Amino acid sequence: MIHHQALRPIEVLLVEDSPSDANLTIKGFLNAQIANNLHWVEDGESAMNYLREQEEFTNVPRPDLILLDLNLPGMDGREVLTEIKSDPNLKCIPVVIITTSTDEQDILRSYNLSANCYVTKPIDIYQFIQIVQLIKDFWLTAVTLPRE
């Protein structure tokens, strides 16, 4: 059974330092058959400022879903995940790890830090687009996301 989200667009926060990977993800979400707004930040500090509506991110919409790269400059994705899942105001937002790392320790640590799923980015551009499509189809179409 497909469950469509109601009325307002789904807000997605993409935390990705690679412009090429971000562009592929954005294109994949733009092709979605469901209303969504994708917001992109390039590092962990900006992600936390966005989520806490600080600095240049005052009055931004609260994300319904976070796509988080692990290997970010400065505050990395592991630290961002730790902060999100330890903050009572943010911890219910689903976090999808989308990274190049296939390291078993990264996978285990991400799940131990309460990541909702872990996806390894393929190197091939067409497979990458397929992965983005699968994420979009599952998280924006099949899953009921928490709304606050």
Order of alpha helices (4+ residues) and beta strands (2+ residues): beta-alpha-beta-alpha-beta-alpha-beta-alpha-beta-alpha
